[in-house]
């Protein structure tokens, strides 16, 4: 459905990010979309075909038409939430969560 062009994307494109991506590289470090096909064990994470989900990852390839993402990296997006709003909230949410829970 949607993806962004984030600061991370621009730094990667300019080869100024902390690490170089695996090649070939598809841009788009965050995205919102629908699950087209759910793999084995997806029900363990409450993910099924047709769900609206979002994800953020260095090698995500969110600008692609289809991506393959492990279910444990997906976050369900409520139907009432606009896709553009959800993708813009994703990175700040993950950053805040990591600061609170991982950094102490």
C-alpha angles and dihedrals in degrees: 000000000000144000134175138229099232133184087258090057092051093048091050091049090051091046090240099116122110092261138014119252125242111264134270087045127193116200123235119089095189135033149164119217147131127275106249097178126010119209133218114302094020091124088062086067095039093250122139139162113290096026117137108234140170132208141179124202140144093240097032100120091211093171090066123098091238131019133183113228130170111248092237089064094055127096119198115238116214114239092240093059116092113239093231091051092047095052091048092051095047102080096043089048094051091046093050092046092051091048092051099041108026103032094039 
